[in-house]
Amino acid sequence: MTEETANTPVTGAETEQQNVANSGQTTNDEQKPKTLNDVLPGEGTNLVYISGMLQGQQVDCEGPIEYTRKLDHPQWPFIPALPQYDPSKCKTPKFDWGEGKWKDESEEARVKQLNDLTEKVASITTDMGKIQETQEAAAQEKEASDKKDDQVFKLISAMNVKLGVINTKLNQVTSKNDNTSVKPATPAQNTQNSATTEGGVQ
C-alpha cells in the first residue's frame, strides 16, 4: 500500500504541472508565430539578398536574409527577394548596381559572353565591309555623274559661244538691212520735196 500512495501524489502533480504549462499557450494549429515581415509596415518584402562590400569583405550573393525593413527595389547592398530580382537564373550571381540586375559570373557565362561578343564583332566586320562596298559604289557613281556634269557644262558653254556668234551675225545682217532700206527712202523724199518746190510757188 505504501507503493500505491506514493505513486498517486506523483501522478497528480504531473497532471497539475501540465495544466499550468498549457493554460497560457495555444497549440500550433490555432496560431502561428509572427514573423518580422508581419510586423513591418509598407510594401515590398523584408527578405533580401546582399551583394556588395560589407565591412571590407566582398559579398556577391548571400540570402535571402530577413532584414529590419521592407524593400521593393534594390538599395545598396540589399536586393529585395522579389521575382524581378531573382538570382536563381544565374549560376554564380553578382548584382550589377549600374544596370540594376543580377549578372552571372560563372566561367560558362563568361565564355558565352565572349562568344556573343565575338559574333557581334564578326557581324560588325561584315557590316563594315558592306558599308565600304556601298561607299565605293557611291563614289564611282559620283565620279560618273561628275563626268556627265562636266560634259553637259562643256556642251552648254559651246552652245553659248555658238549662240553668241549667231547673235553677232544676226545683228550684222539686221544692221545692213536697216542701212539699205533707209537710204533709198530718204533721197526719194528729197526728190519729191524738190519737185514740189520747183513746180510750186517759189
Secondary structure, DSSP 8 states (H G I E B T S, - for coil): -HHHHHHHHHHHHHHHHHHHHHHT---TTT-----HHHHS-SSSEEEEEEEEEETTEEEEEEEEEEEEEEESS-BTTEEE--GGG-GGG-SSEEEETTTTEEEE-SHHHHHHHHHHHHHHHHHHHHHHHHHHHHHHHHHHHHHHHHHHHHHHHHHHHHHHHHHHHHHHHHHHHHHHHHHHHHHHHHHHHHHHHHHHHHHS--
